């Protein structure tokens, strides 16, 4: 049985808005981060600004593990 990953959408939305100019300039500025947008958000972070905070978000948002 496959379990669905859990995402911290509120955290992902806050970080998306906070880092929009650095990591997401190529995406819609008014994007509402939902389950479907998480892979693009994580890709933007890892490609453009792989900081410890973003890595922690990736663990929280991406795979549900700490």
FENCOR-V804875 format. One record per pair of residues at least 4 apart in sequence whose C-alpha atoms are under 6 Angstrom apart, sorted by the first residue. I is the first residue (numbers start at 1). J is the second residue. D is the distance in Angstrom with one decimal. If there is no record, write none. Layout:
i = (I & I)
j = (J & J)
d = (D & D)
This chain:
i = (6 & 7 & 8 & 9 & 12 & 13 & 15 & 16 & 19 & 20 & 20 & 21 & 23 & 23 & 33 & 43 & 44 & 45 & 45 & 46 & 57 & 58 & 59 & 59 & 59 & 59 & 60)
j = (64 & 61 & 61 & 13 & 16 & 33 & 19 & 20 & 23 & 24 & 25 & 25 & 44 & 48 & 37 & 47 & 48 & 49 & 50 & 50 & 61 & 62 & 63 & 64 & 65 & 66 & 64)
d = (5.7 & 4.2 & 5.2 & 6.0 & 6.0 & 5.4 & 5.9 & 5.5 & 5.8 & 4.6 & 5.8 & 5.2 & 5.4 & 5.4 & 5.5 & 5.9 & 5.9 & 5.2 & 6.0 & 4.8 & 5.6 & 4.9 & 5.5 & 6.0 & 5.6 & 5.8 & 5.0)
